[in-house]
Amino acid sequence: MAELRDDIRDTLRHLVALDQQLAAIAEDRDQPTLGFQTPDSKAAQSRATILDRAAARGLHARRADVGLAFLNGGPNPGSGTVAAPVAIAATSAAAGIRYGLLHHLRRLTRTATALAAELEQTALDDDNACPWPRPAVDGQPLPVDATTAQIAQRLWDHVRGYTNRPGLQAIRDDLDTIEDTARDVTDGPSKSNHPDPCPWCGRQTLVVHHREHGQRTQTIRCEGTHRCQCDYTFCGCHRNPRDNRHEWVNSGRAANTWHQLHNLITARKEAAHMETRATQAIEEIRNLHQPTITTAEGEVLPARFPLAGGAVPAHHVCNDQCTRVSDDGPDDDPDVVHEVDLCGTCGQVPLHTGEEPDPDELWPCPTYRAADLDTSDQ
């Protein structure tokens, strides 16, 4: 537990220093950027903005002004867009530090009843004194205008005598989260979006981690709760994909390096490029074998050939070109004149000859059928 206490002590020192920096930043009216946002959070923010604007304009449907400047007039002047008195991000982070420390201090501070019982027991026998901080620590309440440094010192006085390991771990983790939030304001966002999709799941969820718990890192991780499984059988993503996320470290000694990530992304791009070229080539083949003929005037017309009723091939589907000599009888009646498409590349039968076409030359031709791939899953 000594290591946990040392971590908490170091974090408290960092929070006190960050609080002073945030106080200086709060005086600056230049608001920082939005910082890091995942694609999901960006989409959610866009939807919320659209709804807010629609609601604002719906309440003032008679006005054609764009924006919210019109809210400054009327019975509520000054209710539109106004400048913030301080930097909101810095003030919010400073408030998070202060009230986070106060929260843990309240949890560790004994009640008046417990303090009175300890005072009584300590007066009877010093050997049975509680290992908790001495009564004077809790007996002197913090002033109302206590600074962050004073609150941190009082919290450390309690942590020194706290012997519950899970409780110390919870305090350390919460203080680390508060420090990360404050450093996002003072040092800039600790994360950024990677421009390429994940090589395993194909989603735009790769995140570059520049800093974790105040330490500089160079890690790229696939963030999110979706399933992202790789081709390595013994990877934890096959057992628990939410807790085992794929990550790559900028180190030559790591199991997964940035160089390997670059190779995986390059291979995925090449495969997608080759698939696109293959699809385009198949489409060109299909266009070459479309059943068309060109007249003497240069007009391109469908190449169709009339068939007798008994010579209709099995793959023929009746269309608008199939006409009836009479309206009596089913579709296989000899009085029904069917027309079939012919391939203009494999072998075209002139329409004016009246010859029976070769069954191998009927549409769709073998080449067209071979190029008719099922791409519904791609």
N, C-alpha and C positions, 0 to 999 in steps of 0.2 A: 504493500500500500504506500510505501515511501515514494515509489515512482509516480503513483497517481497524484500524491500531494505535490510533488515537484512540478508535474505538468500543470496542475491547477495554479500553483504559484506563478509559474512563468506566464501562463495565459492571463492571469490577473494583472501582471505588470504590463503586458501588451495592451490590454483593454484600457488601462489608465492612460497610456501614451496615445492610443488611438482616440480616446475621448478628447484629449487636448487638440489633436489635429482636426477632428470633426468640428470642434468649436470654432476653429479658425476658418474652416471651409464654409461653415454655415453663414458667415457674414458675406460671402460672395453670392451675388444674385444669379450668376451664370449657372443654370441648371445642367447637371451632367446628362449624358445620353442615356437611353434606355438600357444600355448594356447588353448582356447576353440574354437571348431568347431562343427557345427551341422552336422548330417549325409549328408544333402544336400550339404553343403559347402565342405565337404570332397570329395564327389563324383564329384562335379564340379572341384575341384582342381586336382583330379586324371585325369579327362578328359583333362584338360588344360595341365597338365604335359606330358601326352602321345602325345598330338598334338605338343607341343613344341619340344619334343625329336625327333618325326618323322620329323618335319620340319628341325631341325638342321642336322639330319643324311641324309635327302634327299638332302641337299645342298652339302654334302660331301659323296656321295654314294660310292666313290671308296675306302674310308677308312673303315677299319674294327675295329677301336678303339672304345671302349665303353666309353661313357662320352664325356666331352667337353674339355679335356686337349689338343686335337689336335689344338684348336683355338689359342693356344699360339705361334704357329709357323707360317711361311709364311710371307706374306707382312705386316700383322698387328700383330706384336708381343705384348704380354701383353694384348690381348683382350679376353682371356679366363677367367677362374675362378680366381679371385684375392680377397684378404682379404679386407674387408671394413675398412675405416679409423676410423670409430666410430661405436658404437652400433646403428644400424639402427632404432630399435624400440624406444629406448630412445630419439634419435634425432628427430624422427618423432613426438613423443608425445610432446616434448618441442616446436617444430615448430607449432604444433596444438594449444598449449596454447597461444603462442605469437601472431600468426596471427588471432586467434579467438578473443582475446582482442582488437587487432587493428581494426578488422572488426566492432565490436560494437562501438568502439571509433569514427570511421569515420561516422557511422550512426548518432551518437548523437552530433557530432561537427558541429557547425554552419558554414555556408559559409562566405566568406569575406563580401559579400553584406549584409547578415543578421546581422553580427557583427557591421558593420558601421552604419546600421539603429538603432540598439540598443544603440550604443554609442551616437548617436545624440539625441535619445529620452530620454535617461537617463540624458544627460546634460541639457535638457529642463525642465524636471520634474522628480524628483526622485520617486514620488508617482506612476508613470506609468512604473516603471522599471519592466522588465520581470523577473518572478520568476526563470528563468534559472540561472545556475551558473554565477557569475559575469564575465564581459568581460575579466578580466585578465586571466581567466582560458583558454579561447580559444585564447586570444591574444598572449600567449606564446607557440609557437609550441614545440612539443617534439623534442629532439635532435635525430639525426640519429642513434646513438648508445645507445638509451634509453634501460634500463633494463626492464625486465618483471615487477619488482616491481614498477617502475615509470609509466609504461603503465597502470597497475592495479589501481594505485592511481589516475591517470588522469581520467580513466573510472569511478571510484567511485565518483569523483567530479561532473561528469555529471549526474550520476544516482541519486545523492541526490536531484537534482532539477527537475528530470524527473517525470512527473505526469500522464503519459499514462499507465494505468494498463495492457492492452494487450501487450504493448511494454516491460514493466518490466517482465511480465511472459515469454515472448519469450527470453529475455536475461537470465533469471534465468534457463530456461530449457536447453538452448544451453550451458551455462557454466557448468551445471550439467553433460551434455554429455561429454564435454571436460575433466572434472575432472575424470569421470569414465574411459575414455580411458587412461588417464595418470596413474591412480591407477592400471590398468591392467598390466602396466609395472613395477611399483614400488612394488606393493603388490601381484602380481600374478593375474591370471584370476579370475574374479568374478563369473564365471559360470563353470559348469562341467556337463558332460553327465551322466544321470542315466542309470544303466546297464539294467534295465527292461523296457519293452514297456509300453505305457500308458494303464491302465486298461479299458478305455472307447473306444478309437479308435484303439488300437492295434499297433500303430506306435511307432518307436523308437525315440520319440520326447520329452521325459521327461528331463527337465533341472533343475539342482540344482543351485539355486541362493545363493551365499555366501555373497554377498555385493551388496547394491543398494544405489547409491548416497553417497558413503562414509560410510554408516551405515551397520553394520553386520546384516545379515538376514539369516534365515534358511527356505527357501521356495523352493518347487518343483512345477514347472509349465509345462504344456504341451504347448510347443512353436510351432509356425507355423501359417499358414493361412488356413489349411485344416479344415474340419468339424469334430468336436469332441463332440459328444452328449452323455450325461449320461442318466440314467433312472429316474432322478428327474424332474418332470413335470415343476416345476416353476423355473428351472435353466435358466440363461440368454443364455446358449448355444443353446437353441431351437429357440431363436429369432434372435440373432446376434452372430453366432459362431466365427467370427473373432475377435471381441472385447471382448468377454467373454470367457476367457481361464480358464480351470480347474487348480486349484492350491491347494496345501496342505502345511500347516504351522506346524512347529515343536513346537506346543504349545497345552496344554491340554484344553485351553479355546476357541480355534478356531473352526469354523464350520467344517472344513475339516483338519484333523491332519495327521501327518506321519503314525500314527498307523492305521488309516482308509485306507490310501493308501496301507500299507503293507497287510491289509486284502483283499483289492480288487485285488491286484496283486497275492496273494496266491490263491484266489478263481478262478482267470482266469487260473492260471497254473494247478490247480486241474481239472478244466473243460476240458482243453486241454489234460491233461494226460488221463482222463477217456474216452474222445473221441478217442484218439489214441488206447487205449486198446480195446474199443468196435469195432473199425475198424479192428484191428488185429484178434479179435475173429471171426468176420464175415468172414474174409478172410480164416481163418482156417476151418470154416464150409464149405465154398465154395470148398476148396481143398479136404475135405473129401468126398464131393458129386460129385466130378468130375467123368465122365463116363469112367472108366478104368477097365480093367481086368488084371490079372497076369497069365501068362502062366506057364506051368510046368517047363519051363526053367528059370522062374523068370523074364521074360520080361514083362514090363507094356505096354499094348496096349489099344487103345480106345475101349470101349464097344459099339458095334454097332449091330443093328438087322435089317435084311432085311424085308421090308414090301411089301405087294401087292399094286398095284396102287390105289385101291379103299379104302385102309385102312390108307391113309396118314393123320396124325392128323393135326389139324388146325394150330398149332404152328410150324409145321415142315418147315424148310427152306432148299431148295435143295442145295447140296454142291457137291464137287468133287466125293464123294462116291456114288452119285446117278447115275446109269448107265442106258443106254437104250439097250433093246434087239434089237430094230430097230430104225432107225433115223426118222421114220415117226410118226406123231401125236404130240399133245401138251404134256406138262409135266404131266397132269393127265391121260395120256394114260396108259392102263394096261400093255403095253409092257415096261414101265419104271419101273425099280427096285429101290425103295427108301430104304435108310438106316437111322435109327434114333439112336440117342445116348440114352443110358440107364444109370441110376444112379447106381453106384457100391456100394452104401450103403443102399438105400431104398429098393432095390429089383432088382437083376440082373437075366436076363433070359439067360441061356446058349446059345451060338451061334449055337451049333451043334444040338439042339433039333428041331429047326424049329417051335417052338410054337409061337403063337401070344402073344405079350407082353400085360400086363395089362395097360390100358390107364393111370392109376395113376402112373405107374412106368416109363413112358416115360420121356425123358429128354426135358426141364429141370424139375426136380422133384419139388414138392411143397416146400421142404426145401430150395433148391437152389434159387427158385424164391423169397422166403421170405427174403433171405439174399442178394438178388440183390438190394441194396439200391442205391438211386441216391445221390451221393456225389459231384455233380458238383459245388454246391454253398458253399462247405466247404473249 
